[in-house]
């Protein structure tokens, strides 16, 4: 780039003159940059509106789902049994009565009377995984250990075989068994092995080899499944077992956790109307946030004559009118997409005012209100009718909001393409303006050089004339 010469001969501020001329030359580019900033602001506003519309669409989608209407509340007659509603399509109201025959537990095997200071305990241990599910064959009244196809796993203790080192070696074997030493008195203690999973199928057998010091035989408390008997005392009684204390299939949509044996436990599951009402409240809140965002982004302050980024945007303002119309007009149609999945079709559905669902317009007509009490009363009066209407309403709003978010997304895409095009033009102007600046700098540099030559000639002529005189 040619360096500027700032009036060494002419005394003119050529740099300032060039900068002023470049401002004039860059006027078109400046307008393009202003358009880019305006478009970026609009894109941000569109994205903000779209995010709120998407949230309203998601809340409406929840209303249309069957699992929403199958929300249940579960209660137990016993402090020893916890009933938790898990929801889902299978959930339904009902009641069951059962006995808790036994709770699940993991296997515990101990080696009593170990001397924690002895270093010559067995350093070779065989552990076989299996279960206590086989019939009692030795007459002790307990199921016998069955390894199935499992082979013994040998664990070797390196160095001195202390109880602590034996426990550490077992823990490092990764067999799902926790081993540790519990001191009882002085140096005496118990070497304990505990399964990490409960259930009769999650057992193990420990065998020690090569003992060179007194070593008592292991004592085992067998693992067991939790067991409950439903319809106790009836001809229809039957038992269900679980490897844990959790029963997830005794009642559809309800999980039961038992903690102690007891008889006559009753668990009831009833429709959770408050949970369904909460879903409607969430929809109303999300829709109000969308309406507020649309109003903010399209507002115009007449006093200050200040417009918002989307003031006058017909597409956005129409969205607000459509959403409000769906509330004020009541539920009188059932919407669906055509076979191409594009056009929204509708068929008559005579439900009437949405006040039956607890939804209404606010007093100023600019927001939605939700009355949980009105919804609960209507649901308790005719649950089937309210469920059907609620699902249709949720589906209608979802289809409308989905169409609206798609329209906004298309606008955003168009604006981003416009920004890319403008940025391309701005880059072209950068090249043109750079070339223009260099041309002006060369022009003024040449002017200064010419003026310098004329000045030198003038001085030479003055000298010559002075010599003649």
Secondary structure in CASP SS format (residue, H / E / C, confidence):
PFRMAT SS
TARGET T0000
AUTHOR 0000-0000-0000
METHOD secondary structure of the structure
MODEL  1
X C 1.00
X C 1.00
X C 1.00
X C 1.00
X C 1.00
X C 1.00
X C 1.00
X C 1.00
X C 1.00
X C 1.00
X C 1.00
X C 1.00
X C 1.00
X H 1.00
X H 1.00
X H 1.00
X H 1.00
X H 1.00
X H 1.00
X H 1.00
X H 1.00
X H 1.00
X H 1.00
X H 1.00
X H 1.00
X C 1.00
X H 1.00
X H 1.00
X H 1.00
X H 1.00
X H 1.00
X H 1.00
X H 1.00
X H 1.00
X H 1.00
X H 1.00
X H 1.00
X H 1.00
X H 1.00
X H 1.00
X H 1.00
X H 1.00
X H 1.00
X H 1.00
X H 1.00
X H 1.00
X H 1.00
X H 1.00
X H 1.00
X H 1.00
X H 1.00
X H 1.00
X H 1.00
X H 1.00
X H 1.00
X H 1.00
X H 1.00
X H 1.00
X H 1.00
X H 1.00
X H 1.00
X H 1.00
X H 1.00
X H 1.00
X C 1.00
X H 1.00
X H 1.00
X H 1.00
X H 1.00
X C 1.00
X C 1.00
X E 1.00
X E 1.00
X E 1.00
X E 1.00
X E 1.00
X C 1.00
X C 1.00
X C 1.00
X C 1.00
X E 1.00
X E 1.00
X E 1.00
X E 1.00
X E 1.00
X C 1.00
X C 1.00
X C 1.00
X C 1.00
X C 1.00
X C 1.00
X C 1.00
X C 1.00
X E 1.00
X E 1.00
X E 1.00
X E 1.00
X E 1.00
X E 1.00
X E 1.00
X E 1.00
X E 1.00
X C 1.00
X C 1.00
X E 1.00
X C 1.00
X C 1.00
X E 1.00
X E 1.00
X E 1.00
X E 1.00
X E 1.00
X E 1.00
X E 1.00
X E 1.00
X C 1.00
X C 1.00
X C 1.00
X C 1.00
X E 1.00
X C 1.00
X C 1.00
X C 1.00
X E 1.00
X E 1.00
X E 1.00
X E 1.00
X E 1.00
X E 1.00
X E 1.00
X E 1.00
X E 1.00
X E 1.00
X E 1.00
X C 1.00
X C 1.00
X C 1.00
X C 1.00
X C 1.00
X C 1.00
X C 1.00
X C 1.00
X C 1.00
X E 1.00
X E 1.00
X E 1.00
X C 1.00
X C 1.00
X C 1.00
X C 1.00
X C 1.00
X C 1.00
X E 1.00
X E 1.00
X E 1.00
X E 1.00
X C 1.00
X C 1.00
X C 1.00
X C 1.00
X E 1.00
X C 1.00
X H 1.00
X H 1.00
X H 1.00
X H 1.00
X H 1.00
X H 1.00
X H 1.00
X H 1.00
X H 1.00
X H 1.00
X C 1.00
X C 1.00
X C 1.00
X C 1.00
X E 1.00
X E 1.00
X E 1.00
X E 1.00
X E 1.00
X E 1.00
X E 1.00
X E 1.00
X E 1.00
X C 1.00
X C 1.00
X E 1.00
X E 1.00
X E 1.00
X E 1.00
X E 1.00
X E 1.00
X E 1.00
X E 1.00
X C 1.00
X C 1.00
X C 1.00
X C 1.00
X C 1.00
X C 1.00
X C 1.00
X E 1.00
X E 1.00
X E 1.00
X E 1.00
X E 1.00
X E 1.00
X E 1.00
X C 1.00
X C 1.00
X C 1.00
X C 1.00
X C 1.00
X C 1.00
X C 1.00
X C 1.00
X C 1.00
X E 1.00
X E 1.00
X E 1.00
X C 1.00
X C 1.00
X E 1.00
X C 1.00
X E 1.00
X E 1.00
X E 1.00
X E 1.00
X E 1.00
X C 1.00
X C 1.00
X C 1.00
X C 1.00
X C 1.00
X C 1.00
X C 1.00
X E 1.00
X E 1.00
X E 1.00
X E 1.00
X E 1.00
X C 1.00
X C 1.00
X C 1.00
X E 1.00
X E 1.00
X E 1.00
X E 1.00
X E 1.00
X E 1.00
X C 1.00
X C 1.00
X E 1.00
X E 1.00
X E 1.00
X E 1.00
X E 1.00
X C 1.00
X C 1.00
X C 1.00
X E 1.00
X E 1.00
X E 1.00
X E 1.00
X E 1.00
X E 1.00
X E 1.00
X E 1.00
X E 1.00
X E 1.00
X C 1.00
X H 1.00
X H 1.00
X H 1.00
X H 1.00
X H 1.00
X H 1.00
X H 1.00
X H 1.00
X H 1.00
X H 1.00
X H 1.00
X H 1.00
X H 1.00
X H 1.00
X H 1.00
X H 1.00
X H 1.00
X H 1.00
X H 1.00
X H 1.00
X H 1.00
X H 1.00
X H 1.00
X H 1.00
X H 1.00
X H 1.00
X C 1.00
X E 1.00
X E 1.00
X C 1.00
X C 1.00
X C 1.00
X C 1.00
X E 1.00
X E 1.00
X C 1.00
X C 1.00
X C 1.00
X C 1.00
X C 1.00
X C 1.00
X H 1.00
X H 1.00
X H 1.00
X H 1.00
X H 1.00
X H 1.00
X H 1.00
X H 1.00
X H 1.00
X H 1.00
X H 1.00
X H 1.00
X H 1.00
X H 1.00
X H 1.00
X C 1.00
X C 1.00
X E 1.00
X E 1.00
X E 1.00
X E 1.00
X E 1.00
X E 1.00
X E 1.00
X C 1.00
X C 1.00
X C 1.00
X C 1.00
X C 1.00
X C 1.00
X E 1.00
X E 1.00
X E 1.00
X E 1.00
X E 1.00
X E 1.00
X E 1.00
X E 1.00
X E 1.00
X C 1.00
X H 1.00
X H 1.00
X H 1.00
X H 1.00
X C 1.00
X E 1.00
X E 1.00
X E 1.00
X C 1.00
X C 1.00
X C 1.00
X C 1.00
X C 1.00
X C 1.00
X E 1.00
X E 1.00
X E 1.00
X C 1.00
X H 1.00
X H 1.00
X H 1.00
X H 1.00
X H 1.00
X H 1.00
X H 1.00
X H 1.00
X H 1.00
X H 1.00
X C 1.00
X H 1.00
X H 1.00
X H 1.00
X H 1.00
X H 1.00
X H 1.00
X H 1.00
X H 1.00
X H 1.00
X H 1.00
X H 1.00
X H 1.00
X H 1.00
X H 1.00
X H 1.00
X H 1.00
X H 1.00
X H 1.00
X H 1.00
X H 1.00
X H 1.00
X H 1.00
X H 1.00
X H 1.00
X H 1.00
X H 1.00
X H 1.00
X H 1.00
X H 1.00
X H 1.00
X H 1.00
X H 1.00
X H 1.00
X H 1.00
X H 1.00
X H 1.00
X H 1.00
X H 1.00
X H 1.00
X H 1.00
X H 1.00
X H 1.00
X H 1.00
X H 1.00
X H 1.00
X H 1.00
X H 1.00
X H 1.00
X H 1.00
X H 1.00
X H 1.00
X H 1.00
X H 1.00
X H 1.00
X H 1.00
X H 1.00
X H 1.00
X H 1.00
X H 1.00
X H 1.00
X H 1.00
X H 1.00
X H 1.00
X H 1.00
X H 1.00
X H 1.00
X H 1.00
X H 1.00
X H 1.00
X H 1.00
X H 1.00
X H 1.00
X H 1.00
X H 1.00
X H 1.00
X H 1.00
X H 1.00
X H 1.00
X H 1.00
X H 1.00
X H 1.00
X H 1.00
X H 1.00
X H 1.00
X H 1.00
X H 1.00
X C 1.00
END
